[in-house]
Amino acid sequence: MTPIDETVTPGAGAAKGRRRPARQRARAGRMFVTPNLAAIAVFMLFPLGFSLYMSFQKWDLFTPAKFVGLANFRHLFTADPLFPIALRNTVVFTVGTLVPTVLISLIVAATLNRKVKGIGIFRTALFLPLAVSSVVMAVVWQFVFDTNNGLLNIMLGWIGIGPIPWLVDPNWAMVSLCIVSVWKSVPFATVILLAAMQGVPDSVYEAAKIDGAGEIRRFFSITVPLIRGALSFVVVISIINAFQAFDQVYVLTGGNGGPETATYVLGIMLFQHAFAFLDFGYASALAWVMFAILLVLTALQLRLGRRNALED
Amino acid sequence: MLDRPFGRRTLLRGAGVLGAASLAPWSAGCSDDDADALTFFFQANPEEADGRLRIVEEFQRRHPEIRVRTVLSGPDPMQQMSTFCAGGKCPDVLMAWELTYAGLADRGVLLDLNTMLAQDRTFAAELKADSIASVYETFAFKNGQYAFPEQWSGNFLFYNRRLFAEANVKPPPARWEQPWSFAEFLDTARSLTERDGSGKVAQWGFVDTWVPYYSAGLFGMNNGAPWCTPRMNPQHINFDDDAFIDGVQFYADLANKHQVAPTAADQQSVSTMDLFSAGRAAMAMGGHWRYQTFLRADGLDFDIAVLPTGPMGHGACSNIGTTGLAIAASSARKEQAFEFVNFATGPVGQALIGESGLFVPVLTSAVNSAGFARAHSGVRDLAVLTGGPAHSGYLPITPAWEKIDALVDRNFGPVLRGTRPATSLRTGLSSAVDEVLRNP
């Protein structure tokens, strides 16, 4: 018996009695929600508001902040030669991560969506990268990408391909980064797509099969359209993750986004301005620009998705 | 009791009490530490950390009333210090680096030690008389003295005696006044580079254990071009100077053209320090901070020598690498902190540092002491170390160094990889750096 139950008094004044537990329940609910709300206010709303405020200031952590209006944004868009480079690298990284991630996870999810003996083992093995920290993963990949003794170049050597300077050459560094990011992103995308695929009714496939549709036709005409919601979610999340990439870049190619500017993405630029140059106002302005870009992309993507759904 | 159900509220209350009880001793312990101890923030490799702690222990033995809590830095001490200080938990005593301290001093994080010296004129006079001027002045920024130097960490050459003897190659000179040329250095490195049957390098003639783009600059300096003039708050750095560019090109060619030094790709799987420690490199450039590591390497018989001089150079030189000890401007224990800094950078601490072999001390009394010589008994001629500070050129001291460093890293990369000539620094880097210096 719960304390709330104990307060209910049957008989006379039953209506009043019913109102009291309802009020108590609401109060208990508010009490349970309060810590979460407080955490959101302290750890999310306050930093968000503070960073917006800081984006209009010049602040180096130690001296008092000085209001500079839109100067940080103006400098970012008109006078910082590294911003277009960082933006271009981030777009390349996003596309280089997103497209392979969606394609590979679709194939993997379709493969795992079968009733085969021991499929659980394959599913578990595939999801393991999800449990590995990005930094640990990047350190391991550093060994894999070693030019002279790395696993990847040794394997390429077996088929006659000479050593590739994966992390040393600017042209290959971004490719390396995308490979690691795809490796990290595929399991999560696969989990989402697999769950969606398992929700597609078998009867639809059976009907298509009776109509003579082959496996590939069934995949593109039934599976893909019916998991479009999940696919859209995966695309949005992958874009957001790629745009915010920092940890794996920092470990793999260093805090300056090298070699040269090959892996100088927006996350690295933000970190460098905030924690190396101690220019928190400028870094906050950059963070809000990143947020705005992501907001527009996500809204656009959702709108397109909704329009397609209506057309169907 | 047992017949009564265990209510949700009882459970929550119990959890609350347990949580509070578990936090109480932790917070009390924390406040104890914060209230009593003098915090000392420093960076050290494992071999250095042992030596550091010995100095701290000796200080505590002599000053039992001052408890010192050491804070060992992670890989990025500037970032860590900034975060600590911005969060209101600035360590009382901070290690200061010649290239980066100006950023903290300019923002008011470090105490001007002249204010403390004014109260202790005896120590001030003693320090001034015993110091090596160029090293002491490294921390004099905008009319203030923001740290007292505690070591000279300029670069020189370590060489493997056994490999030189086996190849029948003459050891390099051990006095700054007896320079050897870039050409002689290259010949020596060539003679000591060995390849196996497949053409793969089994032994390198030269490896660099410092930061490659700073090392390249040091070769430029040895070719007769200073990094900048003046040293403090310069408005221009000589990345467009012909002599500097030639020196940088010579350094880059060692790996890319002459193949006597490992390329960046060669260094991915094994560090240059390990190559020298394992006897797979004949010469290594580095500072005294590598000394303890090489001393502990199994079977390594090494000595030290001066750096080579380029055709446009005016004599062999090292760089004024130095670290010092600073006091946080916000410290609540300034007197105790000054006591500690006095000890570590004054005659007593410096003599101990010299005897321990931890650093090259920066007081003439300590660097010329019998204790320092005893700690380096394996070295043929100590003049490389004792004469190092007097034969050192300086690097720029500016609050904008972090930005310069990022630019240098970005622009030196292709030169050091051999994909662009060093002359590219003249157009690409020089103007960008000057712009940062003008508008930090």
Contacts between the chains, C-beta under 8 A, distances in Angstrom:
chain1	res1	chain2	res2	distance
A	1	B	5	6.4
A	2	B	7	7.4
A	2	B	8	6.5
A	3	B	7	6.1
A	3	B	8	7.3
A	3	B	9	6.0
A	60	B	107	5.9
A	61	B	82	6.2
A	61	B	85	7.7
A	61	B	86	3.9
A	61	B	107	7.6
A	62	B	85	7.0
A	62	B	86	6.6
A	62	B	107	4.0
A	62	B	108	6.0
A	62	B	109	5.8
A	63	B	107	5.9
A	63	B	108	6.8
A	142	B	268	7.8
A	143	B	269	7.9
A	145	B	268	8.0
A	146	B	268	4.6
A	146	B	269	4.9
A	147	B	265	3.8
A	147	B	266	7.9
A	147	B	268	5.7
A	148	B	265	6.3
A	148	B	266	6.4
A	148	B	268	6.9
A	148	B	269	6.1
A	149	B	268	7.9
A	149	B	269	4.5
A	150	B	268	7.6
A	150	B	269	7.7
A	163	B	265	7.8
A	165	B	265	5.4
A	167	B	268	7.3
A	168	B	263	8.0
A	168	B	264	5.1
A	168	B	265	4.9
A	168	B	268	7.3
A	168	B	417	7.1
A	169	B	417	7.8
A	255	B	76	7.8
A	256	B	406	5.3
A	256	B	409	5.2
A	256	B	410	6.4
A	258	B	409	6.6
A	258	B	410	6.8
A	258	B	413	6.1
A	259	B	413	5.1
A	259	B	414	8.0
A	259	B	417	7.4
A	260	B	410	5.5
A	260	B	413	5.1
A	260	B	414	6.3
A	261	B	410	6.3
A	272	B	406	6.7
A	275	B	79	5.0
A	275	B	82	7.2
A	275	B	83	7.8
A	276	B	78	7.6
A	276	B	79	7.0
A	276	B	402	4.9
A	276	B	406	7.1
A	277	B	402	5.5
A	277	B	403	5.8
A	278	B	82	6.1
A	278	B	103	7.3
A	278	B	107	7.6
A	278	B	402	7.9
